[in-house]
Amino acid sequence: MRILGIGTDIIECSRIQRMIDKHGTSFYKRVYTESENLYCQSHQASVIHYSGRWAAKEAIMKALGTGWAKGVQWTDIEVKNEPGGKPIVHLSGVAAELMEAEGDFHIDLSITHCKEYAVAFAIATVPH
């Protein structure tokens, strides 16, 4: 495998809570997919899960090297979980179009969070 890029991000959960408090439903709809909202809201401490997905999306953008300036929307990047909990990445929209040129790419993702912080690490690879 050849590494396309790596990315990491850290976010204070209190920052995400402030955005939720200030923008409410519009924040949820702008940043998270319906599936991500359902997942996060299914947890008692939903803000740490929203924070984890925020950090994941930022880390993925860094790993892909596409940046937000090329028209990628927050909801073009979706973080789901396998039955065992492992996070997986699904790209759509402009993010998927930009990565099609790379062919068969893969993104590995790790997310961790506690009461105060969420951290994510992403690595994008392609076969040799």
Number of C-alpha atoms within 10 A of each C-alpha: 10 10 15 16 16 20 21 21 19 20 20 18 21 15 14 18 17 11 13 16 11 11 11 12 10 11 14 16 13 11 20 23 17 12 12 20 16 12 16 19 14 11 11 9 11 16 21 25 24 24 29 29 26 24 27 31 28 23 25 29 23 21 23 21 16 16 15 13 7 10 13 19 17 18 20 18 25 21 22 16 12 8 7 6 8 12 17 15 17 14 16 15 13 16 23 14 12 17 16 11 9 13 9 10 17 18 20 16 22 16 21 17 18 13 11 13 17 24 21 24 22 26 20 22 20 14 11 6
